[in-house]
Amino acid sequence: QVQLVESGGGLVQPGGSLRLSCAASGSILRLYAMGWYRQAPGKQREWVGTLRVDGTTNYADSVKGRFTISRDNGKNTLYLQMNSLKPEDTAVYYCNFKTYSVPQENYWGQGTQVTVSS
C-alpha cells in the first residue's frame, strides 16, 4: 500500500530555517510528480510547490526564492527546505501526488505542523 508520511515540523523564529521530509513507498518519487501543500487554521489548503519527474520545480509566489523542493530516491524521501521563514508560513504542511493520474484525496496524511513565531 502506498503511504506518504510527513515529518520535521516544529517551532522556529522568523528568519529561521526548517527542513520537512515526506517518506514515500517504493519507486513513487521516480514515477510521479510530487507536491507540497499547506493549510493554516480556518483557511483553505494551498499549493506550495511541485517537483516533477525530470527534476524541475515550480513554486507559489509566496514562497519563491525561500523554499526548495528536492528528493532522495535512494531514501524514498521528498524534502521541503524552508529558509527565511515568516509568521505567515505557519501551517500544517502536507505532501501528495501532483498529477491527474493519481487521485489526491486518497493520500492526504496527518501532515506536520510548522509554527513561525518569536
Buried (B, 14 or more C-beta within 10 A) or exposed (E): EEEBBBEBBEEBEEEBEBEBBBBBEEEBBEEBBBBBBBBBEEEEBEBBBBBBEEEEBBBBEEBEEBBBBEBEEEEBBBBBEBBEBEEEBBBBBBBBBBBEEBEBEEBBBEBBEBBBEE
